[in-house]
Amino acid sequence: MAKLTSHKVLSFDVYGTLIDWESGIVTALSHGYSDLKTPRVEILHAFHNLEKETQSRHSNLPYSHLLAKLHPALASQLNLSPPSEAASQQFGESVGSWPAFPDTVAALHRLQDHFKLVVLSNTDRASFAATNDTQLPGVVFDAVFTAQDIGSYKPDGRNFEFLVGYARENWGVGKDELLQTAQSQFHDHYPAKEMGIRSAWIVRPGAVMGEQGEKGEEIWDWKFDTLEEMADAVDNEASSM
């Protein structure tokens, strides 16, 4: 059986895995609705469904624009007043302010000692750059691939095909040396398995969006509650070699 340390590249989902996007989304929505009383779970279920639908219909739309586009529909589903165009734009541009999980930055620095770190994210270049600057200080990724770069949103298999091709052509790394590291079963673990890529599930207990795939099956090769736990496991493997 493969070990964590037998891989050469960790490819990360960012929002949901490294970044607490659920808190970020709820906070961004509340900025336009100061008296927001809708339960958090209801907001997130509505957002997840609208995001999935909008991404499938507008795969070429940068993520910040996509968020601005779905914002009025989200407000309508939650029985909130229609937002202004400026409020929707502000919602779309909120991505860079979504907070990192408390363990993320330290864990990434530890993992960087063992692997190349790659971003495979459903966001756009500007939004991720803002996240990297403000929420992931000092973390340098070996490659960054966004939906804007690839032209499709996960779980589309083209995103993983792009990753596999880049790793092979630029680093001589095969599929069996890639490890998709992510929270979302829907966006990451299902399509990674279909591509023959092993995956580490960062559960983030309490997460609402993407936790369980729509087929009702949980797919993973390694499972950790936090990224810190994964870094501990990697360090333990490395020290015993």
C-alpha positions as CSV (number, residue, x, y, z in Angstrom):
1,M,0.0,0.0,0.0
2,A,1.3,3.5,-0.9
3,K,2.4,5.8,1.9
4,L,1.7,9.5,2.1
5,T,5.4,10.1,1.6
6,S,5.5,8.1,-1.6
7,H,3.8,11.0,-3.3
8,K,5.7,14.0,-4.8
9,V,2.9,16.5,-5.3
10,L,0.0,17.6,-3.1
11,S,-2.7,19.3,-5.2
12,F,-5.1,21.3,-3.0
13,D,-8.6,22.4,-3.2
14,V,-8.4,25.8,-1.4
15,Y,-11.9,27.0,-0.4
16,G,-13.3,24.5,2.1
17,T,-10.0,22.8,2.7
18,L,-7.5,25.6,3.4
19,I,-10.0,28.5,3.7
20,D,-13.1,28.5,5.8
21,W,-15.3,29.5,2.9
22,E,-18.5,28.6,4.7
23,S,-17.9,31.3,7.4
24,G,-16.6,33.6,4.6
25,I,-19.8,33.2,2.6
26,V,-22.1,33.7,5.5
27,T,-20.2,36.8,6.7
28,A,-20.1,38.3,3.2
29,L,-23.9,37.8,2.8
30,S,-24.5,39.4,6.2
31,H,-22.7,42.5,5.1
32,G,-25.6,43.3,2.8
33,Y,-28.2,42.1,5.3
34,S,-27.3,43.3,8.8
35,D,-30.5,41.7,10.3
36,L,-29.8,38.3,8.6
37,K,-31.5,35.6,10.7
38,T,-31.5,32.7,8.3
39,P,-29.9,29.6,9.8
40,R,-26.4,29.1,8.6
41,V,-27.1,25.6,7.3
42,E,-30.0,26.9,5.1
43,I,-27.8,29.6,3.6
44,L,-25.0,27.1,2.8
45,H,-27.3,24.5,1.2
46,A,-28.9,27.2,-1.0
47,F,-25.5,28.5,-1.9
48,H,-24.1,25.1,-2.8
49,N,-27.0,24.3,-5.1
50,L,-26.9,27.7,-6.8
51,E,-23.1,27.6,-7.2
52,K,-23.3,24.1,-8.8
53,E,-26.0,25.2,-11.2
54,T,-24.3,28.5,-12.1
55,Q,-20.9,26.8,-12.7
56,S,-22.5,24.2,-15.0
57,R,-24.2,27.0,-17.1
58,H,-21.4,29.6,-17.0
59,S,-18.1,27.6,-17.0
60,N,-16.2,30.4,-18.6
61,L,-17.2,33.0,-16.0
62,P,-14.5,34.1,-13.5
63,Y,-15.5,33.0,-10.0
64,S,-15.9,36.5,-8.6
65,H,-18.3,37.3,-11.4
66,L,-20.1,34.0,-10.9
67,L,-20.7,34.8,-7.2
68,A,-22.0,38.3,-8.2
69,K,-24.3,36.6,-10.7
70,L,-25.8,34.1,-8.2
71,H,-26.1,36.6,-5.4
72,P,-29.6,37.9,-6.3
73,A,-30.9,34.3,-6.7
74,L,-29.4,33.4,-3.3
75,A,-31.2,36.4,-1.7
76,S,-34.4,35.4,-3.4
77,Q,-34.2,31.8,-2.2
78,L,-33.6,33.0,1.3
79,N,-36.5,35.5,1.1
80,L,-34.2,38.5,1.4
81,S,-34.7,41.8,-0.4
82,P,-33.2,42.1,-3.9
83,P,-29.6,43.3,-3.6
84,S,-28.2,46.3,-5.5
85,E,-25.7,45.7,-8.3
86,A,-23.0,47.1,-6.1
87,A,-23.9,44.7,-3.3
88,S,-23.7,41.8,-5.6
89,Q,-20.3,42.9,-6.9
90,Q,-19.1,43.3,-3.3
91,F,-20.3,39.7,-2.5
92,G,-18.4,38.5,-5.6
93,E,-15.2,40.3,-4.5
94,S,-15.3,39.0,-0.9
95,V,-13.3,35.8,-1.7
96,G,-10.0,37.2,-0.6
97,S,-11.3,38.1,2.8
98,W,-12.6,34.6,3.6
99,P,-10.5,33.4,6.5
100,A,-8.0,30.5,6.6
101,F,-8.6,27.7,9.0
102,P,-6.4,28.2,12.1
103,D,-4.1,25.2,11.3
104,T,-3.7,25.9,7.5
105,V,-0.6,28.1,7.2
106,A,1.6,26.2,9.7
107,A,0.6,22.9,8.2
108,L,1.4,24.1,4.6
109,H,4.8,25.2,5.7
110,R,5.4,21.7,7.2
111,L,4.1,19.9,4.1
112,Q,6.3,22.0,1.9
113,D,9.3,20.2,3.3
114,H,8.1,17.0,1.7
115,F,6.1,17.8,-1.4
116,K,5.5,20.2,-4.2
117,L,2.3,22.2,-3.4
118,V,-0.2,22.9,-6.2
119,V,-3.4,24.8,-6.1
120,L,-6.3,23.3,-8.1
121,S,-9.1,25.7,-7.3
122,N,-12.5,26.7,-8.6
123,T,-11.7,30.3,-8.2
124,D,-10.2,33.0,-10.5
125,R,-6.6,34.3,-10.6
126,A,-7.3,37.7,-8.9
127,S,-9.4,36.1,-6.1
128,F,-6.8,33.5,-5.3
129,A,-4.0,36.0,-5.4
130,A,-5.9,38.1,-2.8
131,T,-6.4,34.9,-0.7
132,N,-2.7,34.0,-0.9
133,D,-1.6,37.5,0.0
134,T,-3.9,38.1,3.0
135,Q,-4.9,34.7,4.3
136,L,-2.0,32.4,3.5
137,P,1.0,34.7,4.2
138,G,4.4,33.3,3.3
139,V,3.0,30.2,1.5
140,V,4.6,29.8,-1.9
141,F,2.9,27.3,-4.2
142,D,4.8,25.5,-6.9
143,A,1.9,26.0,-9.3
144,V,-1.5,27.6,-9.2
145,F,-4.3,26.4,-11.5
146,T,-7.7,28.1,-11.3
147,A,-10.9,27.4,-13.1
148,Q,-10.2,30.6,-15.0
149,D,-6.9,29.1,-16.3
150,I,-8.4,25.8,-17.3
151,G,-11.8,26.9,-18.5
152,S,-14.0,24.6,-16.4
153,Y,-15.1,24.1,-12.9
154,K,-14.5,21.0,-10.8
155,P,-15.9,18.3,-10.7
156,D,-15.3,18.5,-14.5
157,G,-12.6,16.0,-15.3
158,R,-10.8,18.5,-17.5
159,N,-9.4,20.1,-14.4
160,F,-7.7,16.9,-13.2
161,E,-6.6,16.1,-16.8
162,F,-4.8,19.5,-16.8
163,L,-3.2,18.7,-13.5
164,V,-2.0,15.3,-14.6
165,G,-0.6,16.6,-17.9
166,Y,1.3,19.5,-16.3
167,A,2.8,17.3,-13.6
168,R,4.0,14.8,-16.1
169,E,5.4,17.3,-18.6
170,N,7.0,19.7,-16.2
171,W,8.1,17.6,-13.3
172,G,8.1,14.0,-14.6
173,V,5.5,13.1,-12.0
174,G,3.0,10.4,-12.7
175,K,-0.6,10.0,-11.5
176,D,0.5,7.6,-8.8
177,E,2.7,10.4,-7.3
178,L,-0.1,12.9,-7.1
179,L,-2.3,13.2,-4.0
180,Q,-5.5,15.4,-4.2
181,T,-6.0,17.0,-0.8
182,A,-9.5,18.3,-0.3
183,Q,-12.6,18.6,1.8
184,S,-15.3,18.3,-0.8
185,Q,-16.3,14.8,-1.9
186,F,-18.4,16.3,-4.7
187,H,-15.8,18.7,-6.2
188,D,-12.6,16.7,-5.6
189,H,-12.7,13.1,-4.4
190,Y,-15.2,11.7,-6.9
191,P,-13.5,13.2,-10.0
192,A,-10.0,12.4,-8.6
193,K,-11.0,8.7,-8.2
194,E,-12.4,8.7,-11.8
195,M,-9.0,9.9,-13.0
196,G,-7.1,7.3,-10.9
197,I,-5.6,9.9,-8.5
198,R,-5.4,9.0,-4.8
199,S,-6.9,11.5,-2.4
200,A,-6.6,12.7,1.2
201,W,-9.9,13.8,2.7
202,I,-9.6,16.8,5.1
203,V,-13.0,16.4,6.7
204,R,-13.3,19.8,8.5
205,P,-15.9,18.5,10.9
206,G,-19.2,20.4,10.8
207,A,-18.8,21.4,7.2
208,V,-22.0,21.6,5.3
209,M,-21.0,21.9,1.6
210,G,-19.5,19.1,-0.3
211,E,-18.9,16.9,2.7
212,Q,-20.7,13.9,1.2
213,G,-20.9,13.2,-2.5
214,E,-24.3,13.0,-4.1
215,K,-23.9,9.3,-4.6
216,G,-24.0,8.9,-0.8
217,E,-20.5,7.3,-0.8
218,E,-17.4,8.7,0.9
219,I,-14.2,8.3,-1.2
220,W,-10.7,8.7,0.2
221,D,-7.4,6.9,0.6
222,W,-6.4,8.9,3.8
223,K,-8.8,10.7,6.1
224,F,-7.9,13.5,8.5
225,D,-10.1,16.0,10.4
226,T,-7.6,18.8,9.8
227,L,-4.6,19.6,7.7
228,E,-2.5,19.7,10.8
229,E,-3.3,16.0,11.4
230,M,-2.2,15.2,7.9
231,A,1.1,17.1,8.4
232,D,1.6,15.1,11.7
233,A,1.1,11.9,9.8
234,V,3.5,12.9,7.1
235,D,6.2,13.9,9.6
236,N,5.7,10.6,11.5
237,E,6.2,8.6,8.2
238,A,9.2,10.7,7.3
239,S,10.9,10.2,10.7
240,S,10.5,6.5,10.6
241,M,12.1,6.0,7.2
